[in-house]
Amino acid sequence: MGTQWRRAGFKGIPTGLDYAAMPVVADASGIVLTEILLDQVRHLEREALAAMHA
């Protein structure tokens, strides 16, 4: 998902991951998406956005 960041504005500010791409990325990687995994991805997304916006 590292290349699946949505960006906004002329400066391309990251706003979050493109969740529509997640099933494709997971399937290609042999990963089974579960509710727990999705929660973990959301946590990592929040942390990454905080670091990018700091």
C-alpha positions in Angstrom: 0.0 0.0 0.0 3.0 2.2 0.1 2.2 3.7 -3.3 -1.5 4.0 -2.6 -1.6 7.4 -0.8 -4.4 9.8 -1.8 -3.2 13.4 -2.0 -5.0 16.7 -2.1 -4.3 20.1 -3.5 -1.5 21.5 -5.6 1.1 20.5 -3.0 -0.1 16.9 -3.0 -0.6 16.7 0.7 -1.2 13.1 1.8 -4.8 12.6 3.1 -5.0 8.8 3.6 -4.7 5.5 1.9 -6.7 4.5 -1.2 -8.7 1.7 0.4 -10.2 0.7 -3.0 -6.8 -0.6 -3.9 -6.4 -2.6 -0.7 -8.1 -5.8 -1.9 -6.0 -5.9 -5.1 -2.8 -5.3 -3.2 -3.6 -7.9 -0.6 -4.7 -10.5 -3.1 -1.5 -10.0 -5.2 0.6 -10.3 -2.0 -1.3 -13.4 -0.8 -2.7 -11.6 2.3 -6.1 -12.4 3.7 -7.9 -9.2 4.8 -9.4 -9.5 8.2 -11.1 -6.9 10.4 -8.0 -7.0 12.8 -5.6 -6.4 9.9 -7.8 -3.5 8.6 -7.7 -2.0 12.1 -3.9 -2.4 12.2 -3.6 -0.7 8.8 -5.8 2.2 9.9 -3.6 2.6 13.0 -0.4 2.7 10.9 -2.1 5.1 8.5 -2.9 7.5 11.3 0.7 7.3 12.6 2.2 7.8 9.1 -0.1 10.8 8.4 0.9 12.4 11.7 4.6 11.9 10.9 4.1 13.3 7.3 2.3 16.4 8.6 4.7 17.1 11.4 
